[in-house]
Amino acid sequence: MSRRETRMPAQSFMGYPFRIGMNGAERVSRLRHIRDQVEQVLFTSPGERVFRPEYGFGARRFVFEPNRAQVWEIARNRLMASLAEALAGEVDPKTLKVDVGMSPDKPEQLLVQISYVIAALHKEEHHEFLV
């Protein structure tokens, strides 16, 4: 791959959560922006956004669900659909992988593992969230 193919345009995005710094709204890189989008989908409950009632996964509602494979399969499918819609154009949808279940170290917490390849860079990203 040539150097030109591995670089994204120098562009910045507003950070999430929204913060005001010394120079106005804090800005983040595109890679951080994509990660922030994942976090927004994960922690926004459906119905929470007035003009986008279907947006979000609502990870908090799964915390008190029974620790069963069927529950985690439903959660994984819902999260996969929400992320595919929110990350369209940024992430190669064929590479999106999601795993949802109880944390092996802390059984009282929900462990969400998400990996994807950024379409413009062919760079794989992996994130883990404890809820």
The first five atom37 places (N, CA, C, CB, O) and aatype in JSON, in Angstrom:
{
  "aatype": [12, 15, 1, 1, 6, 16, 1, 12, 14, 0, 5, 15, 13, 12, 7, 18, 14, 13, 1, 9, 7, 12, 2, 7, 0, 6, 1, 19, 15, 1, 10, 1, 8, 9, 1, 3, 5, 19, 6, 5, 19, 10, 13, 16, 15, 14, 7, 6, 1, 19, 13, 1, 14, 6, 18, 7, 13, 7, 0, 1, 1, 13, 19, 13, 6, 14, 2, 1, 0, 5, 19, 17, 6, 9, 0, 1, 2, 1, 10, 12, 0, 15, 10, 0, 6, 0, 10, 0, 7, 6, 19, 3, 14, 11, 16, 10, 11, 19, 3, 19, 7, 12, 15, 14, 3, 11, 14, 6, 5, 10, 10, 19, 5, 9, 15, 18, 19, 9, 0, 0, 10, 8, 11, 6, 6, 8, 8, 6, 13, 10, 19],
  "atom_mask": [
    [1, 1, 1, 1, 1],
    [1, 1, 1, 1, 1],
    [1, 1, 1, 1, 1],
    [1, 1, 1, 1, 1],
    [1, 1, 1, 1, 1],
    [1, 1, 1, 1, 1],
    [1, 1, 1, 1, 1],
    [1, 1, 1, 1, 1],
    [1, 1, 1, 1, 1],
    [1, 1, 1, 1, 1],
    [1, 1, 1, 1, 1],
    [1, 1, 1, 1, 1],
    [1, 1, 1, 1, 1],
    [1, 1, 1, 1, 1],
    [1, 1, 1, 0, 1],
    [1, 1, 1, 1, 1],
    [1, 1, 1, 1, 1],
    [1, 1, 1, 1, 1],
    [1, 1, 1, 1, 1],
    [1, 1, 1, 1, 1],
    [1, 1, 1, 0, 1],
    [1, 1, 1, 1, 1],
    [1, 1, 1, 1, 1],
    [1, 1, 1, 0, 1],
    [1, 1, 1, 1, 1],
    [1, 1, 1, 1, 1],
    [1, 1, 1, 1, 1],
    [1, 1, 1, 1, 1],
    [1, 1, 1, 1, 1],
    [1, 1, 1, 1, 1],
    [1, 1, 1, 1, 1],
    [1, 1, 1, 1, 1],
    [1, 1, 1, 1, 1],
    [1, 1, 1, 1, 1],
    [1, 1, 1, 1, 1],
    [1, 1, 1, 1, 1],
    [1, 1, 1, 1, 1],
    [1, 1, 1, 1, 1],
    [1, 1, 1, 1, 1],
    [1, 1, 1, 1, 1],
    [1, 1, 1, 1, 1],
    [1, 1, 1, 1, 1],
    [1, 1, 1, 1, 1],
    [1, 1, 1, 1, 1],
    [1, 1, 1, 1, 1],
    [1, 1, 1, 1, 1],
    [1, 1, 1, 0, 1],
    [1, 1, 1, 1, 1],
    [1, 1, 1, 1, 1],
    [1, 1, 1, 1, 1],
    [1, 1, 1, 1, 1],
    [1, 1, 1, 1, 1],
    [1, 1, 1, 1, 1],
    [1, 1, 1, 1, 1],
    [1, 1, 1, 1, 1],
    [1, 1, 1, 0, 1],
    [1, 1, 1, 1, 1],
    [1, 1, 1, 0, 1],
    [1, 1, 1, 1, 1],
    [1, 1, 1, 1, 1],
    [1, 1, 1, 1, 1],
    [1, 1, 1, 1, 1],
    [1, 1, 1, 1, 1],
    [1, 1, 1, 1, 1],
    [1, 1, 1, 1, 1],
    [1, 1, 1, 1, 1],
    [1, 1, 1, 1, 1],
    [1, 1, 1, 1, 1],
    [1, 1, 1, 1, 1],
    [1, 1, 1, 1, 1],
    [1, 1, 1, 1, 1],
    [1, 1, 1, 1, 1],
    [1, 1, 1, 1, 1],
    [1, 1, 1, 1, 1],
    [1, 1, 1, 1, 1],
    [1, 1, 1, 1, 1],
    [1, 1, 1, 1, 1],
    [1, 1, 1, 1, 1],
    [1, 1, 1, 1, 1],
    [1, 1, 1, 1, 1],
    [1, 1, 1, 1, 1],
    [1, 1, 1, 1, 1],
    [1, 1, 1, 1, 1],
    [1, 1, 1, 1, 1],
    [1, 1, 1, 1, 1],
    [1, 1, 1, 1, 1],
    [1, 1, 1, 1, 1],
    [1, 1, 1, 1, 1],
    [1, 1, 1, 0, 1],
    [1, 1, 1, 1, 1],
    [1, 1, 1, 1, 1],
    [1, 1, 1, 1, 1],
    [1, 1, 1, 1, 1],
    [1, 1, 1, 1, 1],
    [1, 1, 1, 1, 1],
    [1, 1, 1, 1, 1],
    [1, 1, 1, 1, 1],
    [1, 1, 1, 1, 1],
    [1, 1, 1, 1, 1],
    [1, 1, 1, 1, 1],
    [1, 1, 1, 0, 1],
    [1, 1, 1, 1, 1],
    [1, 1, 1, 1, 1],
    [1, 1, 1, 1, 1],
    [1, 1, 1, 1, 1],
    [1, 1, 1, 1, 1],
    [1, 1, 1, 1, 1],
    [1, 1, 1, 1, 1],
    [1, 1, 1, 1, 1],
    [1, 1, 1, 1, 1],
    [1, 1, 1, 1, 1],
    [1, 1, 1, 1, 1],
    [1, 1, 1, 1, 1],
    [1, 1, 1, 1, 1],
    [1, 1, 1, 1, 1],
    [1, 1, 1, 1, 1],
    [1, 1, 1, 1, 1],
    [1, 1, 1, 1, 1],
    [1, 1, 1, 1, 1],
    [1, 1, 1, 1, 1],
    [1, 1, 1, 1, 1],
    [1, 1, 1, 1, 1],
    [1, 1, 1, 1, 1],
    [1, 1, 1, 1, 1],
    [1, 1, 1, 1, 1],
    [1, 1, 1, 1, 1],
    [1, 1, 1, 1, 1],
    [1, 1, 1, 1, 1],
    [1, 1, 1, 1, 1],
    [1, 1, 1, 1, 1],
    [1, 1, 1, 1, 1]
  ],
  "atom_positions": [
    [[0.82, -1.17, 0.0], [0.0, 0.0, 0.0], [0.88, 1.24, 0.0], [-0.94, -0.01, 1.19], [1.87, 1.32, 0.73]],
    [[0.52, 2.19, -0.8], [1.28, 3.43, -0.82], [0.9, 4.31, 0.36], [1.06, 4.18, -2.15], [-0.14, 4.1, 0.99]],
    [[1.74, 5.29, 0.65], [1.49, 6.19, 1.77], [0.16, 6.93, 1.59], [2.64, 7.19, 1.91], [-0.57, 7.15, 2.57]],
    [[-0.15, 7.31, 0.37], [-1.38, 8.05, 0.1], [-2.62, 7.22, 0.45], [-1.43, 8.46, -1.37], [-3.63, 7.78, 0.88]],
    [[-2.56, 5.92, 0.27], [-3.71, 5.05, 0.54], [-3.95, 4.84, 2.02], [-3.51, 3.73, -0.14], [-5.05, 4.48, 2.41]],
    [[-2.95, 5.06, 2.85], [-3.09, 4.78, 4.27], [-3.38, 6.02, 5.11], [-1.85, 4.12, 4.78], [-3.44, 5.93, 6.33]],
    [[-3.55, 7.15, 4.49], [-3.81, 8.38, 5.23], [-5.24, 8.85, 5.0], [-2.82, 9.49, 4.83], [-5.78, 8.74, 3.9]],
    [[-5.81, 9.36, 6.05], [-7.14, 9.93, 5.96], [-6.99, 11.44, 5.88], [-8.04, 9.51, 7.17], [-5.99, 11.98, 6.36]],
    [[-7.94, 12.13, 5.29], [-7.84, 13.59, 5.23], [-7.73, 14.18, 6.63], [-9.06, 14.17, 4.5], [-8.35, 13.7, 7.57]],
    [[-6.93, 15.22, 6.75], [-6.76, 15.89, 8.04], [-8.05, 16.64, 8.36], [-5.52, 16.87, 8.03], [-8.29, 17.74, 7.86]],
    [[-8.85, 16.05, 9.18], [-10.13, 16.62, 9.53], [-10.35, 16.34, 11.01], [-11.29, 16.03, 8.66], [-9.98, 15.28, 11.51]],
    [[-10.96, 17.29, 11.71], [-11.25, 17.04, 13.11], [-12.75, 17.11, 13.34], [-10.51, 18.06, 14.01], [-13.5, 17.72, 12.58]],
    [[-13.17, 16.46, 14.42], [-14.58, 16.35, 14.75], [-14.78, 16.81, 16.18], [-15.1, 14.9, 14.55], [-13.84, 16.78, 16.98]],
    [[-15.99, 17.23, 16.52], [-16.27, 17.59, 17.91], [-16.2, 16.35, 18.77], [-17.64, 18.27, 18.04], [-16.7, 15.28, 18.4]],
    [[-15.59, 16.48, 19.93], [-15.45, 15.36, 20.84], [-16.76, 14.97, 21.49], [0.0, 0.0, 0.0], [-17.69, 15.77, 21.58]],
    [[-16.81, 13.75, 21.93], [-17.97, 13.25, 22.66], [-17.47, 12.69, 23.98], [-18.74, 12.16, 21.85], [-16.52, 11.9, 23.96]],
    [[-18.02, 13.03, 25.1], [-19.07, 14.01, 25.26], [-18.57, 15.41, 24.94], [-19.63, 13.95, 26.67], [-17.38, 15.7, 25.04]],
    [[-19.5, 16.27, 24.55], [-19.18, 17.63, 24.16], [-18.49, 18.35, 25.32], [-20.46, 18.39, 23.72], [-18.99, 18.35, 26.44]],
    [[-17.34, 18.96, 25.02], [-16.57, 19.68, 26.03], [-16.11, 21.01, 25.45], [-15.35, 18.83, 26.51], [-15.81, 21.11, 24.26]],
    [[-16.06, 22.02, 26.29], [-15.54, 23.32, 25.89], [-14.16, 23.48, 26.5], [-16.5, 24.49, 26.33], [-13.99, 23.34, 27.71]],
    [[-13.17, 23.77, 25.66], [-11.8, 24.0, 26.12], [-11.44, 25.47, 25.97], [0.0, 0.0, 0.0], [-12.31, 26.32, 25.78]],
    [[-10.17, 25.75, 26.05], [-9.69, 27.13, 25.94], [-9.96, 27.72, 24.56], [-8.19, 27.18, 26.25], [-10.14, 28.93, 24.43]],
    [[-9.99, 26.89, 23.53], [-10.19, 27.37, 22.16], [-11.56, 27.0, 21.59], [-9.12, 26.81, 21.27], [-11.72, 26.87, 20.38]],
    [[-12.54, 26.83, 22.45], [-13.88, 26.48, 22.0], [-14.15, 25.0, 22.17], [0.0, 0.0, 0.0], [-13.58, 24.35, 23.05]],
    [[-15.01, 24.47, 21.32], [-15.36, 23.05, 21.4], [-14.12, 22.19, 21.15], [-16.47, 22.7, 20.38], [-13.38, 22.42, 20.21]],
    [[-13.92, 21.2, 22.02], [-12.77, 20.32, 21.85], [-12.96, 19.44, 20.63], [-12.55, 19.46, 23.11], [-14.05, 18.95, 20.37]],
    [[-11.88, 19.25, 19.9], [-11.89, 18.49, 18.65], [-11.11, 17.19, 18.83], [-11.29, 19.34, 17.48], [-10.19, 17.12, 19.64]],
    [[-11.5, 16.16, 18.07], [-10.82, 14.87, 18.11], [-10.52, 14.4, 16.7], [-11.68, 13.82, 18.87], [-11.08, 14.92, 15.73]],
    [[-9.63, 13.41, 16.58], [-9.29, 12.84, 15.28], [-10.44, 11.96, 14.78], [-7.98, 12.01, 15.38], [-11.38, 11.67, 15.52]],
    [[-10.36, 11.57, 13.54], [-11.4, 10.73, 12.95], [-11.47, 9.36, 13.63], [-11.15, 10.55, 11.45], [-12.56, 8.83, 13.84]],
    [[-10.32, 8.78, 13.97], [-10.31, 7.48, 14.64], [-11.01, 7.57, 15.99], [-8.88, 6.97, 14.82], [-11.8, 6.69, 16.35]],
    [[-10.73, 8.63, 16.73], [-11.38, 8.83, 18.03], [-12.87, 9.11, 17.84], [-10.7, 10.01, 18.8], [-13.7, 8.67, 18.64]],
    [[-13.21, 9.83, 16.78], [-14.62, 10.13, 16.48], [-15.4, 8.83, 16.23], [-14.72, 11.06, 15.25], [-16.53, 8.69, 16.7]],
    [[-14.81, 7.9, 15.51], [-15.48, 6.62, 15.23], [-15.67, 5.85, 16.53], [-14.67, 5.78, 14.21], [-16.73, 5.26, 16.76]],
    [[-14.64, 5.84, 17.39], [-14.77, 5.18, 18.69], [-15.86, 5.85, 19.52], [-13.42, 5.21, 19.45], [-16.63, 5.16, 20.19]],
    [[-15.93, 7.16, 19.48], [-16.97, 7.89, 20.21], [-18.35, 7.52, 19.7], [-16.74, 9.4, 20.09], [-19.3, 7.43, 20.48]],
    [[-18.49, 7.31, 18.39], [-19.77, 6.89, 17.83], [-20.17, 5.52, 18.38], [-19.7, 6.84, 16.28], [-21.34, 5.3, 18.7]],
    [[-19.2, 4.62, 18.5], [-19.48, 3.29, 19.07], [-20.0, 3.45, 20.49], [-18.19, 2.4, 19.04], [-20.97, 2.81, 20.88]],
    [[-19.33, 4.3, 21.26], [-19.73, 4.53, 22.65], [-21.13, 5.13, 22.74], [-18.71, 5.45, 23.34], [-21.92, 4.76, 23.61]],
    [[-21.44, 6.06, 21.85], [-22.78, 6.67, 21.85], [-23.85, 5.63, 21.58], [-22.85, 7.79, 20.8], [-24.88, 5.61, 22.25]],
    [[-23.62, 4.76, 20.59], [-24.6, 3.71, 20.28], [-24.76, 2.79, 21.48], [-24.17, 2.9, 19.02], [-25.89, 2.43, 21.84]],
    [[-23.67, 2.41, 22.08], [-23.69, 1.46, 23.19], [-24.48, 1.98, 24.38], [-22.27, 1.14, 23.61], [-25.27, 1.23, 24.97]],
    [[-24.28, 3.23, 24.75], [-24.87, 3.76, 25.97], [-26.13, 4.61, 25.78], [-23.87, 4.57, 26.68], [-26.68, 5.11, 26.76]],
    [[-26.59, 4.78, 24.55], [-27.85, 5.49, 24.31], [-28.96, 4.45, 24.21], [-27.78, 6.37, 23.01], [-28.86, 3.48, 23.46]],
    [[-30.01, 4.67, 24.96], [-31.15, 3.75, 24.94], [-32.11, 4.14, 23.82], [-31.88, 3.75, 26.3], [-32.33, 5.33, 23.57]],
    [[-32.7, 3.14, 23.15], [-33.71, 3.47, 22.14], [-34.82, 4.31, 22.78], [-34.3, 2.17, 21.5], [-35.27, 4.03, 23.88]],
    [[-35.24, 5.35, 22.06], [-36.25, 6.26, 22.57], [-35.68, 7.46, 23.3], [0.0, 0.0, 0.0], [-36.41, 8.4, 23.61]],
    [[-34.39, 7.44, 23.59], [-33.75, 8.54, 24.32], [-33.6, 9.79, 23.45], [-32.4, 8.09, 24.83], [-33.67, 10.9, 23.97]],
    [[-33.39, 9.61, 22.16], [-33.25, 10.75, 21.25], [-34.61, 11.03, 20.61], [-32.17, 10.47, 20.16], [-35.22, 10.15, 20.01]],
    [[-35.06, 12.26, 20.75], [-36.41, 12.63, 20.32], [-36.62, 12.4, 18.82], [-36.68, 14.07, 20.66], [-37.63, 11.81, 18.43]],
    [[-35.71, 12.86, 17.99], [-35.91, 12.77, 16.56], [-35.34, 11.49, 15.94], [-35.29, 13.95, 15.89], [-35.47, 11.27, 14.73]],
    [[-34.71, 10.65, 16.75], [-34.21, 9.35, 16.28], [-34.53, 8.3, 17.33], [-32.67, 9.4, 16.0], [-33.62, 7.78, 17.99]],
    [[-35.8, 7.97, 17.51], [-36.19, 7.06, 18.6], [-35.62, 5.65, 18.47], [-37.68, 6.98, 18.66], [-35.53, 4.94, 19.47]],
    [[-35.24, 5.23, 17.27], [-34.69, 3.88, 17.08], [-33.19, 3.82, 17.34], [-34.98, 3.39, 15.68], [-32.62, 2.72, 17.36]],
    [[-32.54, 4.97, 17.53], [-31.08, 5.04, 17.68], [-30.65, 4.47, 19.03], [-30.59, 6.5, 17.53], [-31.28, 4.75, 20.05]],
    [[-29.61, 3.69, 19.03], [-28.99, 3.23, 20.27], [-29.25, 1.77, 20.58], [0.0, 0.0, 0.0], [-30.13, 1.12, 20.01]],
    [[-28.46, 1.29, 21.52], [-28.52, -0.1, 21.97], [-29.07, -0.21, 23.38], [-27.14, -0.75, 21.89], [-29.87, -1.1, 23.67]],
    [[-28.65, 0.68, 24.27], [-29.12, 0.65, 25.65], [-28.49, -0.45, 26.48], [0.0, 0.0, 0.0], [-29.19, -1.3, 27.03]],
    [[-27.16, -0.44, 26.57], [-26.43, -1.5, 27.28], [-26.87, -1.62, 28.74], [-24.94, -1.23, 27.23], [-26.86, -2.72, 29.3]],
    [[-27.25, -0.53, 29.35], [-27.6, -0.58, 30.78], [-28.79, -1.5, 31.06], [-27.92, 0.82, 31.28], [-28.87, -2.09, 32.14]],
    [[-29.7, -1.62, 30.11], [-30.87, -2.46, 30.36], [-30.53, -3.95, 30.38], [-31.93, -2.2, 29.31], [-31.32, -4.75, 30.89]],
    [[-29.38, -4.33, 29.83], [-28.99, -5.74, 29.82], [-28.2, -6.16, 31.06], [-28.17, -6.02, 28.58], [-27.94, -7.34, 31.26]],
    [[-27.83, -5.2, 31.89], [-27.01, -5.51, 33.06], [-27.72, -6.46, 34.01], [-26.64, -4.24, 33.79], [-27.08, -7.33, 34.6]],
    [[-29.02, -6.32, 34.18], [-29.75, -7.14, 35.14], [-30.46, -8.34, 34.52], [-30.75, -6.29, 35.86], [-31.27, -9.0, 35.16]],
    [[-30.16, -8.6, 33.26], [-30.73, -9.77, 32.59], [-30.02, -11.04, 33.09], [-30.6, -9.63, 31.04], [-28.88, -10.98, 33.53]],
    [[-30.71, -12.19, 33.02], [-30.06, -13.44, 33.44], [-28.87, -13.77, 32.53], [-31.08, -14.61, 33.42], [-28.85, -13.43, 31.35]],
    [[-27.89, -14.42, 33.1], [-26.67, -14.78, 32.38], [-26.94, -16.04, 31.56], [-25.48, -15.0, 33.37], [-26.59, -17.15, 31.96]],
    [[-27.56, -15.84, 30.39], [-27.91, -16.96, 29.52], [-27.47, -16.66, 28.09], [-29.43, -17.24, 29.56], [-27.49, -15.51, 27.66]],
    [[-27.08, -17.68, 27.39], [-26.61, -17.53, 26.0], [-27.68, -16.91, 25.11], [-26.18, -18.89, 25.44], [-27.35, -16.13, 24.22]],
    [[-28.93, -17.25, 25.33], [-30.0, -16.7, 24.49], [-30.11, -15.18, 24.65], [-31.34, -17.37, 24.84], [-30.32, -14.47, 23.67]],
    [[-29.97, -14.69, 25.87], [-30.05, -13.25, 26.13], [-28.89, -12.54, 25.45], [-30.05, -12.96, 27.65], [-29.08, -11.49, 24.84]],
    [[-27.69, -13.1, 25.55], [-26.51, -12.45, 24.96], [-26.56, -12.49, 23.44], [-25.23, -13.12, 25.47], [-26.03, -11.6, 22.78]],
    [[-27.19, -13.53, 22.88], [-27.33, -13.6, 21.42], [-28.28, -12.5, 20.92], [-27.84, -14.99, 20.98], [-28.02, -11.87, 19.9]],
    [[-29.38, -12.28, 21.63], [-30.31, -11.2, 21.28], [-29.6, -9.85, 21.41], [-31.58, -11.24, 22.18], [-29.71, -9.0, 20.53]],
    [[-28.88, -9.66, 22.5], [-28.15, -8.4, 22.72], [-27.12, -8.18, 21.61], [-27.46, -8.4, 24.1], [-26.99, -7.07, 21.1]],
    [[-26.39, -9.22, 21.25], [-25.38, -9.11, 20.21], [-26.0, -8.71, 18.87], [-24.61, -10.43, 20.06], [-25.48, -7.84, 18.18]],
    [[-27.11, -9.33, 18.52], [-27.78, -9.01, 17.25], [-28.29, -7.57, 17.24], [-28.96, -9.98, 17.01], [-28.16, -6.88, 16.23]],
    [[-28.86, -7.11, 18.35], [-29.35, -5.73, 18.42], [-28.21, -4.73, 18.31], [-30.12, -5.49, 19.72], [-28.3, -3.74, 17.6]],
    [[-27.13, -5.02, 19.03], [-25.98, -4.11, 18.98], [-25.35, -4.1, 17.6], [-24.94, -4.52, 20.03], [-24.96, -3.04, 17.11]],
    [[-25.24, -5.25, 16.98], [-24.68, -5.34, 15.63], [-25.5, -4.5, 14.65], [-24.64, -6.82, 15.17], [-24.92, -3.78, 13.83]],
    [[-26.81, -4.57, 14.72], [-27.67, -3.79, 13.83], [-27.53, -2.3, 14.09], [-29.13, -4.21, 14.0], [-27.46, -1.51, 13.15]],
    [[-27.5, -1.91, 15.35], [-27.36, -0.49, 15.71], [-26.02, 0.07, 15.25], [-27.5, -0.3, 17.22], [-25.96, 1.18, 14.72]],
    [[-24.96, -0.69, 15.44], [-23.62, -0.23, 15.03], [-23.51, -0.17, 13.51], [-22.53, -1.15, 15.6], [-22.91, 0.76, 12.97]],
    [[-24.06, -1.15, 12.82], [-23.98, -1.17, 11.35], [-24.64, 0.09, 10.77], [-24.66, -2.44, 10.77], [-24.14, 0.67, 9.81]],
    [[-25.75, 0.5, 11.35], [-26.43, 1.7, 10.87], [-25.64, 2.96, 11.22], [-27.84, 1.78, 11.47], [-25.47, 3.84, 10.38]],
    [[-25.17, 3.05, 12.46], [-24.48, 4.26, 12.92], [-23.11, 4.45, 12.26], [-24.31, 4.22, 14.42], [-22.68, 5.59, 12.07]],
    [[-22.44, 3.36, 11.93], [-21.08, 3.45, 11.39], [-21.02, 3.27, 9.87], [-20.2, 2.42, 12.05], [-19.94, 3.11, 9.31]],
    [[-22.17, 3.31, 9.22], [-22.22, 3.15, 7.76], [-21.33, 4.19, 7.08], [-23.67, 3.26, 7.25], [-21.43, 5.39, 7.37]],
    [[-20.48, 3.73, 6.19], [-19.58, 4.62, 5.48], [-18.22, 4.76, 6.14], [0.0, 0.0, 0.0], [-17.23, 5.06, 5.47]],
    [[-18.15, 4.56, 7.44], [-16.89, 4.66, 8.17], [-16.21, 3.31, 8.31], [-17.12, 5.28, 9.55], [-14.99, 3.19, 8.22]],
    [[-17.02, 2.28, 8.52], [-16.53, 0.94, 8.85], [-17.02, -0.04, 7.78], [-17.01, 0.5, 10.26], [-18.15, 0.05, 7.31]],
    [[-16.14, -0.97, 7.41], [-16.53, -2.03, 6.48], [-17.51, -2.95, 7.21], [-15.26, -2.84, 5.96], [-17.12, -3.62, 8.17]],
    [[-18.78, -2.99, 6.79], [-19.79, -3.74, 7.54], [-19.5, -5.24, 7.63], [-21.13, -3.54, 6.9], [-19.95, -5.89, 8.58]],
    [[-18.76, -5.78, 6.68], [-18.44, -7.22, 6.71], [-17.45, -7.55, 7.83], [-17.86, -7.66, 5.37], [-17.34, -8.71, 8.22]],
    [[-16.74, -6.54, 8.34], [-15.71, -6.79, 9.35], [-16.19, -6.51, 10.77], [-14.49, -5.96, 9.05], [-15.45, -6.73, 11.72]],
    [[-17.41, -6.03, 10.92], [-17.94, -5.7, 12.24], [-18.18, -6.97, 13.03], [-19.24, -4.88, 12.11], [-18.92, -7.85, 12.6]],
    [[-17.55, -7.06, 14.2], [-17.7, -8.23, 15.08], [-18.08, -7.73, 16.47], [-16.38, -9.09, 15.13], [-17.49, -6.77, 16.98]],
    [[-19.06, -8.37, 17.07], [-19.56, -7.97, 18.38], [-19.69, -9.21, 19.25], [-20.92, -7.23, 18.26], [-20.17, -10.25, 18.8]],
    [[-19.26, -9.09, 20.51], [-19.44, -10.16, 21.48], [-19.98, -9.52, 22.76], [-18.1, -10.95, 21.75], [-19.43, -8.54, 23.25]],
    [[-21.05, -10.09, 23.29], [-21.68, -9.57, 24.5], [-21.82, -10.7, 25.49], [-23.07, -8.93, 24.18], [-22.24, -11.8, 25.12]],
    [[-21.46, -10.45, 26.75], [-21.6, -11.46, 27.79], [-21.1, -10.93, 29.11], [0.0, 0.0, 0.0], [-20.72, -9.77, 29.23]],
    [[-21.12, -11.8, 30.1], [-20.63, -11.4, 31.42], [-19.11, -11.4, 31.43], [-21.18, -12.32, 32.51], [-18.48, -12.24, 30.79]],
    [[-18.54, -10.46, 32.16], [-17.1, -10.38, 32.3], [-16.6, -11.57, 33.09], [-16.68, -9.05, 32.99], [-17.16, -11.9, 34.14]],
    [[-15.53, -12.26, 32.62], [-15.02, -13.41, 33.36], [-14.4, -13.01, 34.7], [-13.99, -14.16, 32.53], [-14.44, -13.78, 35.66]],
    [[-13.84, -11.81, 34.76], [-13.21, -11.34, 36.0], [-14.21, -10.76, 36.99], [-12.16, -10.3, 35.68], [-14.06, -10.9, 38.2]],
    [[-15.25, -10.11, 36.45], [-16.26, -9.47, 37.29], [-17.63, -9.9, 36.8], [-16.12, -7.91, 37.27], [-18.21, -9.24, 35.94]],
    [[-18.17, -11.01, 37.33], [-19.43, -11.53, 36.81], [-20.61, -10.59, 36.98], [-19.73, -12.82, 37.48], [-21.66, -10.8, 36.37]],
    [[-20.47, -9.57, 37.81], [-21.56, -8.61, 37.98], [-21.57, -7.54, 36.89], [-21.46, -7.95, 39.34], [-22.45, -6.68, 36.87]],
    [[-20.61, -7.58, 35.99], [-20.53, -6.59, 34.92], [-20.69, -7.23, 33.55], [-19.2, -5.84, 34.99], [-20.31, -8.37, 33.32]],
    [[-21.27, -6.45, 32.66], [-21.47, -6.86, 31.27], [-20.23, -6.48, 30.47], [-22.76, -6.2, 30.67], [-19.77, -5.34, 30.54]],
    [[-19.69, -7.42, 29.71], [-18.52, -7.17, 28.88], [-18.97, -7.13, 27.42], [-17.43, -8.26, 29.1], [-19.58, -8.08, 26.91]],
    [[-18.65, -6.02, 26.74], [-18.97, -5.86, 25.33], [-17.66, -5.68, 24.58], [-19.94, -4.64, 25.09], [-16.89, -4.77, 24.87]],
    [[-17.4, -6.54, 23.61], [-16.2, -6.46, 22.78], [-16.63, -6.17, 21.35], [-15.36, -7.77, 22.86], [-17.47, -6.87, 20.78]],
    [[-16.03, -5.14, 20.77], [-16.38, -4.71, 19.42], [-15.1, -4.55, 18.61], [-17.19, -3.38, 19.43], [-14.15, -3.93, 19.07]],
    [[-15.08, -5.11, 17.42], [-13.95, -4.9, 16.51], [-14.5, -4.63, 15.11], [-12.98, -6.12, 16.51], [-15.58, -5.09, 14.75]],
    [[-13.73, -3.88, 14.35], [-14.12, -3.5, 13.0], [-12.89, -3.02, 12.25], [-15.22, -2.41, 13.01], [-11.85, -2.75, 12.85]],
    [[-13.02, -2.92, 10.93], [-11.96, -2.39, 10.08], [-12.45, -1.06, 9.52], [-11.56, -3.39, 8.94], [-13.54, -0.99, 8.94]],
    [[-11.65, -0.02, 9.69], [-11.99, 1.29, 9.15], [-11.81, 1.22, 7.65], [-11.1, 2.41, 9.78], [-10.73, 0.92, 7.15]],
    [[-12.89, 1.5, 6.92], [-12.94, 1.28, 5.48], [-11.86, 2.06, 4.73], [-14.3, 1.67, 4.96], [-11.23, 1.52, 3.82]],
    [[-11.63, 3.3, 5.08], [-10.68, 4.14, 4.34], [-9.23, 3.75, 4.59], [-10.88, 5.6, 4.7], [-8.36, 4.01, 3.75]],
    [[-8.95, 3.13, 5.73], [-7.56, 2.82, 6.09], [-7.22, 1.34, 6.05], [-7.27, 3.34, 7.44], [-6.04, 0.98, 6.02]],
    [[-8.22, 0.51, 6.06], [-8.01, -0.94, 6.21], [-7.28, -1.22, 7.52], [-7.21, -1.53, 5.01], [-6.42, -2.1, 7.59]],
    [[-7.64, -0.46, 8.56], [-7.02, -0.59, 9.88], [-8.04, -1.18, 10.84], [-6.51, 0.79, 10.39], [-9.16, -0.69, 10.96]],
    [[-7.64, -2.25, 11.53], [-8.55, -2.89, 12.47], [-8.48, -2.2, 13.82], [-8.22, -4.38, 12.62], [-7.4, -1.84, 14.3]],
    [[-9.65, -2.01, 14.42], [-9.77, -1.41, 15.75], [-10.52, -2.41, 16.63], [-10.52, -0.01, 15.7], [-11.4, -3.13, 16.16]],
    [[-10.16, -2.45, 17.9], [-10.81, -3.33, 18.86], [-11.07, -2.55, 20.14], [-9.96, -4.6, 19.15], [-10.18, -1.86, 20.64]],
    [[-12.29, -2.66, 20.68], [-12.66, -1.95, 21.91], [-13.37, -2.9, 22.86], [-13.56, -0.73, 21.59], [-14.11, -3.79, 22.43]],
    [[-13.14, -2.71, 24.14], [-13.85, -3.44, 25.18], [-14.5, -2.45, 26.13], [-12.88, -4.4, 25.95], [-13.89, -1.45, 26.51]],
    [[-15.73, -2.73, 26.51], [-16.46, -1.88, 27.42], [-17.03, -2.73, 28.54], [-17.57, -1.09, 26.7], [-17.6, -3.79, 28.28]],
    [[-16.87, -2.28, 29.77], [-17.51, -2.93, 30.91], [-18.68, -2.05, 31.34], [-16.5, -3.15, 32.11], [-18.52, -0.85, 31.55]],
    [[-19.84, -2.66, 31.46], [-21.05, -1.9, 31.83], [-21.53, -2.39, 33.17], [-22.16, -2.05, 30.75], [-22.53, -1.89, 33.68]]
  ]
}
